[in-house]
């Protein structure tokens, strides 16, 4: 399928997509902060540079965008243009996610993954997502995943 915009426009559009400080990340950080949790950002010493690091709880929170991490949900659709490129790219992202998660767990960190689809949409229970995340932080469970 042919792209509906020219390559220069597509390049400009794609370059505007952020990897840090996305709306879902900011929402989770804001909600955690209101609950009294204090955390660090941009910790370069940890594998994968997690989005949110809570040293007191020895926990990290990874906020994954459904498109970039190839989540099986209503927000993810394989692009029609350059399908081989996108299958390789998203496949590498998924592989990297698995490696980062394993490295963090092996390093003694607890890992939570919150997917974008759990936070987006009018009928989403963001308060429920936050409560489940807070309950996990206060528990001893090694992993947590919130899907939409």
C-alpha atoms as an extended CHARMM CRD file, in Angstrom:
* protein
*
       148  EXT
         1         1  UNK       CA              0.0000000000        0.0000000000        0.0000000000  PROA      1               0.0000000000
         2         2  UNK       CA              1.2270000000        3.4820000000       -0.8380000000  PROA      2               0.0000000000
         3         3  UNK       CA              1.6560000000        6.0000000000        1.9660000000  PROA      3               0.0000000000
         4         4  UNK       CA             -0.8850000000        8.8330000000        1.9310000000  PROA      4               0.0000000000
         5         5  UNK       CA              1.7890000000       11.4830000000        2.6040000000  PROA      5               0.0000000000
         6         6  UNK       CA              5.1650000000       12.0820000000        0.9730000000  PROA      6               0.0000000000
         7         7  UNK       CA              8.3310000000       10.7590000000        2.6160000000  PROA      7               0.0000000000
         8         8  UNK       CA              9.4660000000       14.1820000000        3.9040000000  PROA      8               0.0000000000
         9         9  UNK       CA              6.1460000000       14.7260000000        5.6670000000  PROA      9               0.0000000000
        10        10  UNK       CA              6.1580000000       11.1950000000        7.0900000000  PROA      10              0.0000000000
        11        11  UNK       CA              9.7340000000       11.6970000000        8.3360000000  PROA      11              0.0000000000
        12        12  UNK       CA              8.7320000000       14.9610000000       10.0530000000  PROA      12              0.0000000000
        13        13  UNK       CA              5.6980000000       13.2930000000       11.6290000000  PROA      13              0.0000000000
        14        14  UNK       CA              7.7020000000       10.3170000000       12.9200000000  PROA      14              0.0000000000
        15        15  UNK       CA             10.4970000000       12.5220000000       14.2930000000  PROA      15              0.0000000000
        16        16  UNK       CA              7.9170000000       14.2830000000       16.4630000000  PROA      16              0.0000000000
        17        17  UNK       CA              7.1020000000       11.0910000000       18.3620000000  PROA      17              0.0000000000
        18        18  UNK       CA              8.7520000000       11.1800000000       21.7590000000  PROA      18              0.0000000000
        19        19  UNK       CA             10.4170000000        8.2870000000       23.5410000000  PROA      19              0.0000000000
        20        20  UNK       CA             10.3510000000        9.9370000000       26.9590000000  PROA      20              0.0000000000
        21        21  UNK       CA              7.7560000000       11.9810000000       28.8320000000  PROA      21              0.0000000000
        22        22  UNK       CA              4.8340000000       10.5530000000       26.8990000000  PROA      22              0.0000000000
        23        23  UNK       CA              1.2910000000       11.2760000000       28.0910000000  PROA      23              0.0000000000
        24        24  UNK       CA              0.8620000000        7.7990000000       29.6460000000  PROA      24              0.0000000000
        25        25  UNK       CA              4.1990000000        8.1420000000       31.4940000000  PROA      25              0.0000000000
        26        26  UNK       CA              3.3340000000       11.5910000000       32.8150000000  PROA      26              0.0000000000
        27        27  UNK       CA             -0.1020000000       10.3620000000       33.9240000000  PROA      27              0.0000000000
        28        28  UNK       CA              1.3610000000        7.4230000000       35.9000000000  PROA      28              0.0000000000
        29        29  UNK       CA              4.0620000000        9.6300000000       37.4420000000  PROA      29              0.0000000000
        30        30  UNK       CA              1.5230000000       12.2530000000       38.4470000000  PROA      30              0.0000000000
        31        31  UNK       CA             -0.8190000000        9.7010000000       40.0100000000  PROA      31              0.0000000000
        32        32  UNK       CA              2.0030000000        7.9610000000       41.8960000000  PROA      32              0.0000000000
        33        33  UNK       CA              3.3290000000       11.2890000000       43.1610000000  PROA      33              0.0000000000
        34        34  UNK       CA             -0.1310000000       12.2840000000       44.4400000000  PROA      34              0.0000000000
        35        35  UNK       CA             -0.2280000000        9.0140000000       46.3700000000  PROA      35              0.0000000000
        36        36  UNK       CA              3.0340000000        9.9620000000       48.0980000000  PROA      36              0.0000000000
        37        37  UNK       CA              5.4290000000        7.7990000000       46.0930000000  PROA      37              0.0000000000
        38        38  UNK       CA              8.7970000000        9.2910000000       45.2610000000  PROA      38              0.0000000000
        39        39  UNK       CA             10.7610000000        8.0180000000       42.3150000000  PROA      39              0.0000000000
        40        40  UNK       CA             13.6650000000        8.6580000000       39.9850000000  PROA      40              0.0000000000
        41        41  UNK       CA             13.6600000000        9.1500000000       36.2280000000  PROA      41              0.0000000000
        42        42  UNK       CA             16.3120000000        8.4780000000       33.5960000000  PROA      42              0.0000000000
        43        43  UNK       CA             18.3980000000        6.0580000000       35.6860000000  PROA      43              0.0000000000
        44        44  UNK       CA             21.1400000000        5.1380000000       33.2440000000  PROA      44              0.0000000000
        45        45  UNK       CA             22.6870000000        2.4540000000       35.4660000000  PROA      45              0.0000000000
        46        46  UNK       CA             19.7020000000        0.1170000000       35.0390000000  PROA      46              0.0000000000
        47        47  UNK       CA             19.0830000000       -2.0670000000       31.9750000000  PROA      47              0.0000000000
        48        48  UNK       CA             16.7340000000       -0.4120000000       29.5090000000  PROA      48              0.0000000000
        49        49  UNK       CA             16.6370000000        2.8980000000       31.4060000000  PROA      49              0.0000000000
        50        50  UNK       CA             13.2100000000        2.2680000000       32.9940000000  PROA      50              0.0000000000
        51        51  UNK       CA             10.5730000000        5.0050000000       32.8420000000  PROA      51              0.0000000000
        52        52  UNK       CA             10.0180000000        5.1470000000       36.6110000000  PROA      52              0.0000000000
        53        53  UNK       CA             12.3510000000        3.7960000000       39.3100000000  PROA      53              0.0000000000
        54        54  UNK       CA             11.1970000000        3.4710000000       42.9200000000  PROA      54              0.0000000000
        55        55  UNK       CA             14.4060000000        2.6250000000       44.8300000000  PROA      55              0.0000000000
        56        56  UNK       CA             12.6430000000        2.3470000000       48.2050000000  PROA      56              0.0000000000
        57        57  UNK       CA             10.4990000000       -0.4910000000       46.8410000000  PROA      57              0.0000000000
        58        58  UNK       CA             13.2730000000       -1.9070000000       44.6330000000  PROA      58              0.0000000000
        59        59  UNK       CA             10.7700000000       -1.5990000000       41.7830000000  PROA      59              0.0000000000
        60        60  UNK       CA             10.6320000000       -0.1830000000       38.2750000000  PROA      60              0.0000000000
        61        61  UNK       CA              7.6160000000        0.7490000000       36.1850000000  PROA      61              0.0000000000
        62        62  UNK       CA              7.7960000000        0.4240000000       32.4150000000  PROA      62              0.0000000000
        63        63  UNK       CA              5.0800000000        2.3290000000       30.5460000000  PROA      63              0.0000000000
        64        64  UNK       CA              4.8010000000        0.7180000000       27.1100000000  PROA      64              0.0000000000
        65        65  UNK       CA              3.1790000000        2.2500000000       24.0600000000  PROA      65              0.0000000000
        66        66  UNK       CA              1.0380000000       -0.3720000000       22.3550000000  PROA      66              0.0000000000
        67        67  UNK       CA              2.2820000000        0.4060000000       18.8380000000  PROA      67              0.0000000000
        68        68  UNK       CA              6.0160000000        0.5330000000       19.5250000000  PROA      68              0.0000000000
        69        69  UNK       CA              5.9890000000       -2.6140000000       21.6680000000  PROA      69              0.0000000000
        70        70  UNK       CA              3.5810000000       -4.5770000000       19.4610000000  PROA      70              0.0000000000
        71        71  UNK       CA              0.8630000000       -5.1560000000       22.0370000000  PROA      71              0.0000000000
        72        72  UNK       CA             -2.0260000000       -7.3990000000       21.0340000000  PROA      72              0.0000000000
        73        73  UNK       CA             -4.8390000000       -4.8870000000       21.6400000000  PROA      73              0.0000000000
        74        74  UNK       CA             -7.1950000000       -2.5240000000       19.8430000000  PROA      74              0.0000000000
        75        75  UNK       CA             -4.5480000000        0.2340000000       19.6500000000  PROA      75              0.0000000000
        76        76  UNK       CA             -2.0590000000       -1.8440000000       17.6550000000  PROA      76              0.0000000000
        77        77  UNK       CA             -2.3240000000       -2.3370000000       13.9120000000  PROA      77              0.0000000000
        78        78  UNK       CA              0.4920000000       -3.4320000000       11.6120000000  PROA      78              0.0000000000
        79        79  UNK       CA              1.4580000000       -0.5970000000        9.2470000000  PROA      79              0.0000000000
        80        80  UNK       CA              0.6640000000       -1.2500000000        5.5920000000  PROA      80              0.0000000000
        81        81  UNK       CA              3.7240000000        0.5980000000        4.2990000000  PROA      81              0.0000000000
        82        82  UNK       CA              7.1310000000       -1.0940000000        4.5070000000  PROA      82              0.0000000000
        83        83  UNK       CA              5.7790000000       -4.1770000000        6.3370000000  PROA      83              0.0000000000
        84        84  UNK       CA              9.1710000000       -5.9690000000        6.5560000000  PROA      84              0.0000000000
        85        85  UNK       CA             10.7810000000       -2.9480000000        8.1920000000  PROA      85              0.0000000000
        86        86  UNK       CA              8.0170000000       -2.6700000000       10.7910000000  PROA      86              0.0000000000
        87        87  UNK       CA              7.9160000000       -6.4030000000       11.5680000000  PROA      87              0.0000000000
        88        88  UNK       CA             11.6900000000       -6.3420000000       12.1570000000  PROA      88              0.0000000000
        89        89  UNK       CA             11.5420000000       -3.1160000000       14.1810000000  PROA      89              0.0000000000
        90        90  UNK       CA              8.6820000000       -4.1740000000       16.4390000000  PROA      90              0.0000000000
        91        91  UNK       CA             10.1210000000       -7.6860000000       16.7400000000  PROA      91              0.0000000000
        92        92  UNK       CA             13.4250000000       -6.1920000000       17.9650000000  PROA      92              0.0000000000
        93        93  UNK       CA             11.5330000000       -4.0070000000       20.4320000000  PROA      93              0.0000000000
        94        94  UNK       CA              9.7190000000       -7.0490000000       21.8370000000  PROA      94              0.0000000000
        95        95  UNK       CA             12.9790000000       -8.9830000000       22.0850000000  PROA      95              0.0000000000
        96        96  UNK       CA             14.6670000000       -6.0600000000       23.8470000000  PROA      96              0.0000000000
        97        97  UNK       CA             11.7180000000       -5.8020000000       26.2520000000  PROA      97              0.0000000000
        98        98  UNK       CA             12.1640000000       -9.4700000000       27.2150000000  PROA      98              0.0000000000
        99        99  UNK       CA             15.9230000000       -9.0260000000       27.7320000000  PROA      99              0.0000000000
       100       100  UNK       CA             15.5040000000       -5.8590000000       29.8180000000  PROA      100             0.0000000000
       101       101  UNK       CA             12.8280000000       -7.4710000000       31.9770000000  PROA      101             0.0000000000
       102       102  UNK       CA             15.0010000000      -10.5540000000       32.5800000000  PROA      102             0.0000000000
       103       103  UNK       CA             18.0580000000       -8.4020000000       33.3980000000  PROA      103             0.0000000000
       104       104  UNK       CA             16.0990000000       -6.2640000000       35.8620000000  PROA      104             0.0000000000
       105       105  UNK       CA             14.6390000000       -9.3190000000       37.6020000000  PROA      105             0.0000000000
       106       106  UNK       CA             18.0850000000      -10.9440000000       37.7300000000  PROA      106             0.0000000000
       107       107  UNK       CA             19.4240000000       -7.7290000000       39.2830000000  PROA      107             0.0000000000
       108       108  UNK       CA             16.9180000000       -7.9920000000       42.1200000000  PROA      108             0.0000000000
       109       109  UNK       CA             14.4490000000       -5.4140000000       40.8000000000  PROA      109             0.0000000000
       110       110  UNK       CA             10.7100000000       -5.9270000000       40.7130000000  PROA      110             0.0000000000
       111       111  UNK       CA              9.1760000000       -5.0500000000       37.3310000000  PROA      111             0.0000000000
       112       112  UNK       CA              5.7780000000       -3.5740000000       36.4870000000  PROA      112             0.0000000000
       113       113  UNK       CA              4.5620000000       -3.0320000000       32.9250000000  PROA      113             0.0000000000
       114       114  UNK       CA              1.6630000000       -0.6590000000       32.3110000000  PROA      114             0.0000000000
       115       115  UNK       CA              0.3730000000       -0.6870000000       28.7420000000  PROA      115             0.0000000000
       116       116  UNK       CA             -0.9120000000        2.4400000000       27.0360000000  PROA      116             0.0000000000
       117       117  UNK       CA             -4.2780000000        0.7480000000       26.3190000000  PROA      117             0.0000000000
       118       118  UNK       CA             -4.9280000000        0.4490000000       30.0680000000  PROA      118             0.0000000000
       119       119  UNK       CA             -4.8810000000        4.2480000000       30.3110000000  PROA      119             0.0000000000
       120       120  UNK       CA             -6.4120000000        5.4470000000       27.0310000000  PROA      120             0.0000000000
       121       121  UNK       CA            -10.0830000000        5.7160000000       26.2090000000  PROA      121             0.0000000000
       122       122  UNK       CA            -13.1450000000        7.1470000000       27.8910000000  PROA      122             0.0000000000
       123       123  UNK       CA            -14.2000000000        3.9300000000       29.6020000000  PROA      123             0.0000000000
       124       124  UNK       CA            -10.8180000000        3.1560000000       31.1750000000  PROA      124             0.0000000000
       125       125  UNK       CA            -10.6070000000        2.8770000000       34.9550000000  PROA      125             0.0000000000
       126       126  UNK       CA             -7.3820000000        4.8200000000       35.5370000000  PROA      126             0.0000000000
       127       127  UNK       CA             -8.0480000000        4.9260000000       39.2790000000  PROA      127             0.0000000000
       128       128  UNK       CA             -8.3130000000        1.1390000000       39.3030000000  PROA      128             0.0000000000
       129       129  UNK       CA             -5.0470000000        0.8300000000       37.3800000000  PROA      129             0.0000000000
       130       130  UNK       CA             -3.3610000000        3.0990000000       39.9110000000  PROA      130             0.0000000000
       131       131  UNK       CA             -4.7800000000        1.1720000000       42.8710000000  PROA      131             0.0000000000
       132       132  UNK       CA             -3.5860000000       -2.1670000000       41.4710000000  PROA      132             0.0000000000
       133       133  UNK       CA             -0.1350000000       -0.6720000000       40.8130000000  PROA      133             0.0000000000
       134       134  UNK       CA              0.0350000000        0.7550000000       44.3710000000  PROA      134             0.0000000000
       135       135  UNK       CA             -1.0640000000       -2.5960000000       45.8130000000  PROA      135             0.0000000000
       136       136  UNK       CA              1.6880000000       -4.3100000000       43.8130000000  PROA      136             0.0000000000
       137       137  UNK       CA              4.3020000000       -1.7880000000       44.9790000000  PROA      137             0.0000000000
       138       138  UNK       CA              3.3960000000       -2.4990000000       48.6010000000  PROA      138             0.0000000000
       139       139  UNK       CA              3.4940000000       -6.2740000000       48.0470000000  PROA      139             0.0000000000
       140       140  UNK       CA              6.4380000000       -8.6090000000       47.5070000000  PROA      140             0.0000000000
       141       141  UNK       CA              5.3350000000       -9.8440000000       44.0690000000  PROA      141             0.0000000000
       142       142  UNK       CA              8.2030000000       -9.7210000000       41.5440000000  PROA      142             0.0000000000
       143       143  UNK       CA              6.1270000000       -8.7070000000       38.5110000000  PROA      143             0.0000000000
       144       144  UNK       CA              2.9670000000       -6.8340000000       37.5930000000  PROA      144             0.0000000000
       145       145  UNK       CA              1.3120000000       -6.1640000000       34.2470000000  PROA      145             0.0000000000
       146       146  UNK       CA             -1.6760000000       -3.9500000000       33.5220000000  PROA      146             0.0000000000
       147       147  UNK       CA             -3.3410000000       -4.3980000000       30.1370000000  PROA      147             0.0000000000
       148       148  UNK       CA             -6.3330000000       -2.6410000000       28.6390000000  PROA      148             0.0000000000
